[in-house]
Amino acid sequence: MGVERRSGRKTAFLAATATFSLFLIAALVAAWSVFYAPGPAARDGARTTIVSLPSGAGVGAIAATLKSAGVIRSTDMFKAAATLTGADRKLRAGEYEVPSKASLRSVLVLLVEGRVVRHYVTLPEGWSSAQAVDILNRQPILTGTVEETPDEGSLWPETYEISRGETRASVIARMRRAHDDNLARLWAARSPNTVVRTPEEAVILASIVEKETGVAAERPRVAAVFTNRLRMGMRLESDPTIVYGITQGRPLGRGIRRSELDRQTPWNTYQIDGLPPTPIANPGRDAIAAVLNPPASTDLFFVADGTGGHAFARTYAEHLANVARWRAIERQRAGLPPAAPEPAPADAAAAADGAAVPPGVTVPPGARVISIPPPAPAQ
């Protein structure tokens, strides 16, 4: 009898073990199929689902977020899969774009490898602060409003990475910090040949240089022209300063009218002496560096040359010849016949108010040359 009872218990144990094994195998097969099977389809027929996982979130919170977004079917299955695969210790925060019907395995791989969606916004060199606000307002992933336009010239042109839900004000703050940090470094490396006396003056003059040319290689030469003019007391006579007095930093969209050239504004350098009171744009690194380290030059004039760059001149006669060539190019492009040549006036040295004109340099007839104090020595 004892032998029979032991045999019966053994048979029952083996049967139970076999049944458990079958259930275990079935469970593993089911789990395996769920792990690799297609997940839920994205809502509204979309191809992907955007999910943002905050920094510091645990597996449970991540699972709940994914379930709420419709990316996974079961939080328990996600947590189990993450634990069994060791992914629970490697999940990364960030914004994810999960493909429609992505399997549980695919979702875990996405989060472990940190394939986050990255967003960028660029403030181009020479754009105004008003345009910078426009750029940020067009970014749908940003939140909040910019209460007032930042001071002109206070933002650093650069490409910035932004995050979904970040405020526009915080991006502006980052642009300001980048401006202050970079300007401090550039100011520390300035040459004693610069005409500007403060970092603020450097930004003002650099903004004019930035708006005058889109050719990077020309910035030092343009900076040298304006440096020479300031040293002599000649007016800068920069067209972009006229535009800024009209639009406060937005594109004019047409040519400048004669009445606007004659209009008195604080920025119109055809009407004021020296620098305007504020920058007219947000200059970049190269323009500021050019102003702070201008090359040696006797150029006083420049005009468009028809190739996207400019023709530079030391004398007014040379400048008139360059202007004539540019006018001829304009007429040719407009399909007009060549204009009759005009006699060029003789150069005249204008040394009004006792201002000293460097040897070998001539200025246009009637140009106002005033005396200004020399720049303070670099500190």
C-alpha positions in Angstrom: 0.0 0.0 0.0 2.8 2.4 0.9 4.4 1.8 -2.4 1.2 2.5 -4.2 0.6 5.7 -2.3 4.1 6.9 -3.1 3.6 6.0 -6.7 0.3 7.9 -6.8 1.8 11.0 -5.3 4.6 10.9 -7.7 2.3 10.5 -10.6 0.2 13.5 -9.4 3.3 15.6 -8.9 4.5 14.9 -12.3 1.1 15.6 -13.8 0.9 18.9 -11.9 4.4 19.8 -12.9 3.6 19.1 -16.5 0.4 21.1 -16.3 2.3 24.0 -14.7 4.9 23.8 -17.4 2.3 23.9 -20.0 0.7 27.0 -18.4 4.2 28.6 -18.0 5.0 27.9 -21.6 1.7 29.3 -22.7 2.2 32.4 -20.6 5.7 32.9 -22.0 4.4 32.5 -25.5 1.6 35.0 -24.8 4.0 37.4 -23.2 6.4 37.0 -26.1 3.7 37.7 -28.6 2.5 40.7 -26.6 6.1 42.0 -26.4 6.6 41.8 -30.2 3.0 42.2 -31.4 1.9 45.5 -32.9 0.8 48.0 -30.4 -2.2 50.4 -30.5 -2.7 52.5 -33.6 -2.1 56.3 -33.2 -5.3 58.3 -32.7 -7.1 60.1 -35.4 -5.3 58.2 -38.1 -1.9 59.9 -37.3 1.3 58.2 -38.2 3.0 59.0 -34.9 2.2 59.9 -31.3 4.1 62.6 -29.5 4.9 61.7 -25.8 6.8 63.8 -23.4 8.4 62.0 -20.4 9.6 64.4 -17.6 12.9 64.1 -16.0 13.0 62.0 -12.8 9.8 60.0 -13.7 9.8 56.4 -12.5 8.7 53.3 -14.5 5.2 53.5 -13.1 4.7 57.2 -14.1 6.2 56.5 -17.5 3.9 53.6 -18.1 0.9 55.7 -17.0 2.0 58.5 -19.5 2.4 56.0 -22.3 -1.0 54.4 -21.6 -2.7 57.8 -21.4 -1.2 58.8 -24.8 -2.4 55.5 -26.3 1.0 54.1 -27.0 0.7 50.9 -24.9 -2.2 48.8 -23.9 -1.2 47.7 -20.4 0.8 49.5 -17.8 1.4 46.2 -16.0 2.8 44.6 -19.1 5.1 47.6 -19.7 6.4 47.5 -16.2 7.0 43.8 -16.3 8.7 44.0 -19.7 10.9 46.9 -18.5 11.9 45.0 -15.3 12.6 41.6 -17.0 14.7 43.3 -19.7 16.5 45.6 -17.4 15.2 48.6 -19.3 13.6 50.1 -16.1 17.1 51.4 -15.1 17.8 52.9 -18.5 14.7 54.8 -19.6 15.4 58.4 -20.6 13.3 61.5 -20.3 12.5 63.7 -23.3 10.0 64.1 -26.1 9.4 61.0 -28.2 7.7 60.4 -31.5 6.3 56.9 -31.3 5.2 55.3 -34.6 1.7 54.1 -34.9 1.3 50.4 -33.8 4.8 50.3 -32.4 5.4 47.1 -30.4 6.1 47.1 -26.7 9.7 46.1 -27.5 10.0 49.0 -30.0 8.7 51.5 -27.4 11.2 50.2 -24.8 14.1 50.4 -27.3 13.1 53.9 -28.2 13.2 55.0 -24.6 16.3 53.2 -23.7 18.3 54.5 -26.7 17.0 58.0 -26.0 15.8 58.7 -29.5 14.2 62.0 -28.5 12.7 64.6 -30.8 14.9 67.7 -31.0 13.7 71.1 -31.8 15.7 74.1 -32.8 15.1 77.8 -33.4 17.6 80.1 -35.2 18.0 83.8 -34.7 19.9 84.9 -37.9 22.7 87.5 -37.7 21.4 91.0 -38.3 17.7 90.3 -37.4 16.0 92.7 -35.1 14.6 92.0 -31.6 11.1 92.4 -33.0 11.9 89.7 -35.6 13.3 87.5 -32.9 9.9 87.7 -31.1 8.2 86.8 -34.3 10.4 83.8 -34.7 9.5 82.5 -31.2 5.8 83.2 -31.7 5.8 80.9 -34.7 7.1 78.0 -32.6 4.0 76.0 -31.6 5.9 73.9 -29.0 6.7 77.0 -27.0 4.4 78.5 -24.4 3.7 81.9 -22.9 4.1 85.3 -24.4 6.9 87.9 -24.6 5.6 90.8 -22.6 7.8 93.4 -24.4 10.3 93.4 -27.2 13.8 93.0 -25.9 16.3 95.9 -26.2 17.7 96.1 -29.7 21.1 94.4 -29.9 20.7 92.5 -26.6 20.1 89.0 -28.2 22.8 86.7 -29.5 22.2 85.3 -33.1 22.6 81.6 -32.8 20.7 78.3 -33.2 19.1 77.2 -29.9 17.7 73.9 -28.9 14.2 74.3 -27.4 11.9 71.9 -25.6 8.2 71.3 -25.9 6.4 73.4 -23.2 9.4 75.7 -22.7 8.4 79.4 -22.3 9.3 82.0 -24.9 10.5 84.2 -22.1 13.0 81.6 -21.1 14.4 81.3 -24.6 14.7 85.1 -24.7 16.6 84.9 -21.4 19.0 82.4 -22.9 19.6 84.6 -25.9 20.4 87.5 -23.6 22.8 85.5 -21.5 24.6 84.3 -24.6 24.9 87.9 -25.8 26.4 89.1 -22.5 28.9 86.2 -22.3 30.1 86.5 -25.9 30.3 90.2 -25.9 32.4 90.2 -22.7 34.9 87.8 -24.4 35.1 89.8 -27.6 35.5 93.1 -25.7 38.4 91.6 -23.7 40.2 90.8 -27.0 39.6 94.2 -28.6 42.4 96.1 -30.5 43.6 99.5 -29.5 42.7 100.5 -33.1 39.0 100.3 -32.4 37.1 103.6 -32.4 34.4 102.4 -30.0 34.8 103.2 -26.3 32.3 100.9 -24.7 30.8 97.5 -25.4 27.5 99.2 -26.0 29.1 101.3 -28.8 30.6 98.2 -30.2 27.2 96.6 -30.6 25.7 99.7 -32.1 28.4 100.0 -34.8 28.5 96.2 -35.4 24.8 96.2 -36.0 25.3 98.8 -38.8 28.1 96.7 -40.3 25.9 93.6 -40.1 23.1 95.2 -42.0 25.3 96.8 -44.6 26.7 93.5 -46.0 25.7 89.9 -46.2 29.2 88.9 -47.3 31.1 87.7 -44.3 34.5 88.4 -45.8 33.5 92.1 -46.2 32.6 92.8 -42.6 36.1 93.9 -41.6 36.4 96.2 -44.6 33.0 97.8 -43.9 34.0 98.2 -40.3 37.2 99.9 -41.4 35.2 102.4 -43.5 32.9 103.4 -40.6 35.9 103.5 -38.3 37.7 105.9 -40.6 34.6 108.1 -40.9 34.1 108.3 -37.2 37.7 109.2 -36.6 37.4 112.0 -39.2 34.0 113.2 -37.9 32.2 112.3 -41.2 28.7 111.1 -40.9 28.2 107.3 -41.4 25.4 107.8 -44.0 24.2 104.2 -43.7 21.0 103.3 -45.5 19.9 100.6 -42.9 19.8 103.3 -40.2 17.2 105.2 -42.3 15.1 102.0 -42.5 15.3 101.3 -38.7 14.0 104.8 -38.0 11.0 104.0 -40.1 10.2 100.4 -39.2 11.9 99.8 -35.8 13.6 96.7 -37.1 11.2 95.1 -39.6 11.9 95.0 -43.3 10.9 98.0 -45.3 9.9 96.0 -48.4 10.8 98.8 -50.9 13.4 101.3 -51.7 14.1 104.3 -49.5 12.4 107.5 -50.6 14.1 110.9 -50.7 11.7 112.2 -48.1 12.8 109.4 -45.8 16.5 110.1 -46.4 15.8 113.7 -45.3 13.6 112.7 -42.3 15.0 113.5 -38.9 15.1 110.3 -36.7 17.4 109.4 -33.9 18.9 106.6 -36.1 19.2 108.4 -39.5 23.0 108.7 -39.9 22.5 111.0 -42.9 21.1 113.5 -40.4 23.0 112.8 -37.2 26.7 112.9 -36.3 28.4 109.8 -34.9 26.5 106.7 -33.8 22.8 106.4 -33.4 21.4 105.9 -29.8 20.8 102.2 -30.1 21.7 99.3 -32.3 19.6 98.7 -35.4 19.8 94.9 -35.2 21.4 92.0 -33.3 24.9 91.7 -34.7 26.8 88.4 -34.7 30.2 87.4 -33.6 32.1 88.4 -36.9 30.6 91.9 -37.1 31.4 92.7 -33.5 34.9 91.3 -33.9 35.4 93.4 -37.0 34.4 96.6 -35.2 36.7 95.7 -32.2 39.6 94.8 -34.5 39.3 96.9 -37.7 42.0 96.3 -40.3 44.2 99.2 -41.4 42.5 101.0 -44.3 42.0 104.4 -45.9 38.7 103.5 -47.5 35.9 105.9 -46.9 33.2 104.7 -49.4 31.5 101.6 -50.7 28.7 100.8 -53.0 27.1 97.6 -54.4 29.1 96.0 -57.2 26.4 93.8 -58.7 27.7 90.5 -57.5 26.3 90.6 -54.0 29.3 92.4 -52.6 30.6 95.9 -52.6 33.2 98.1 -54.4 35.3 100.1 -52.0 37.0 103.4 -52.6 39.4 105.8 -50.8 38.5 108.9 -52.8 35.2 110.5 -53.8 36.2 110.3 -57.5 36.8 106.5 -57.2 33.5 106.2 -55.4 31.6 108.1 -58.2 33.1 105.7 -60.8 31.9 102.7 -58.7 28.5 104.2 -58.3 28.3 104.8 -62.1 29.1 101.2 -62.7 26.4 100.1 -60.3 23.8 102.4 -61.9 24.7 100.9 -65.3 24.2 97.4 -63.9 20.8 98.5 -62.5 19.7 99.9 -65.8 20.8 96.9 -67.7 18.9 94.6 -65.3 15.8 96.8 -65.8 16.2 96.6 -69.6 16.9 100.3 -69.9 19.4 101.9 -72.3 22.7 103.2 -70.8 22.5 106.6 -69.2 24.5 109.6 -70.6 27.8 110.0 -68.7 27.9 112.8 -66.2 31.1 114.8 -65.5 32.6 113.9 -62.1 33.3 116.8 -59.8 36.8 117.3 -58.6 37.8 116.0 -55.2 37.8 118.6 -52.5 39.2 118.3 -49.0 36.6 119.5 -46.6 38.2 120.4 -43.3 35.3 122.3 -41.8 35.4 123.2 -38.1 39.2 122.6 -38.1 38.9 118.8 -38.4 42.1 117.2 -39.5 41.9 115.1 -42.7 44.5 112.3 -42.9 47.2 112.8 -45.7 46.2 111.3 -49.0 42.5 111.1 -48.1 39.9 113.2 -49.9 36.3 113.7 -49.0 33.3 114.7 -51.1 32.5 118.4 -51.8 30.2 119.8 -49.1 30.8 116.9 -46.7 30.6 118.0 -43.1 33.7 117.0 -41.2 33.6 117.8 -37.5 36.1 117.5 -34.7 35.4 114.7 -32.2 37.4 113.6 -29.2 39.8 110.7 -29.8 38.6 107.4 -28.4 39.7 106.6 -24.8 42.6 104.2 -24.6 41.6 100.5 -24.2 41.4 99.4 -20.5 
